[in-house]
């Protein structure tokens, strides 16, 4: 997974500008990668992350997509 595919998944899982998604991962490494990618999107101002929960076999993300004209 890369930053672009994560953002696309978040947009597909959104209602309006709010998103809530559970991403299944195989390893702890995948979990850390998803967290790092989400933090990058926050730093870039593309999303506002309200909740990041690491569950047993998945990662739960909840937040707001930020829309801005470039």
C-alpha positions in Angstrom: 0.0 0.0 0.0 1.2 3.5 -0.8 0.0 7.0 0.1 -2.1 7.4 -3.0 -3.9 4.1 -2.6 -4.7 4.8 1.0 -6.1 8.2 0.1 -8.2 6.6 -2.6 -9.5 4.0 -0.1 -10.4 6.8 2.3 -12.3 8.7 -0.4 -14.2 5.6 -1.4 -15.1 4.9 2.3 -16.3 8.5 2.9 -19.7 10.0 3.4 -19.5 13.6 2.5 -16.1 14.5 3.9 -16.2 12.1 6.9 -14.6 8.7 6.5 -14.5 5.5 8.6 -12.6 2.5 7.3 -11.3 -0.8 8.7 -8.2 -2.0 6.8 -7.1 -5.7 7.2 -3.4 -6.2 7.5 -1.3 -9.3 7.6 1.7 -8.2 9.8 2.7 -5.7 12.4 4.9 -4.2 9.7 1.8 -3.5 7.6 0.1 -1.9 10.6 3.1 0.5 11.1 3.2 1.3 7.4 -0.5 2.3 7.4 0.0 4.5 10.4 3.0 6.2 8.8 1.1 6.8 5.6 -1.9 8.2 7.5 0.4 10.6 9.4 1.9 11.8 6.1 -1.5 12.6 4.8 -2.2 14.6 8.0 1.0 16.5 7.6 0.2 17.3 4.0 -3.2 18.6 5.1 -5.2 16.1 3.0 -7.0 14.5 6.0 -7.7 15.2 9.7 -7.4 12.0 11.7 -9.8 11.7 14.6 -9.2 8.0 15.5 -6.5 5.5 14.7 -7.0 2.1 16.4 -4.8 -0.9 16.0 -7.0 -4.0 16.4 -6.0 -7.6 16.4 -6.0 -8.2 12.7 -6.9 -4.8 11.3 -6.5 -1.0 11.6 -9.5 1.3 12.0 -9.2 4.9 10.7 -11.8 7.6 11.3 -11.6 11.2 10.3 -12.3 14.0 7.9 -11.1 14.5 4.3 -10.0 18.0 3.6 -11.0 19.5 0.3 -8.9 22.4 -1.0 -8.5 23.9 -4.5 -4.9 23.8 -5.7 
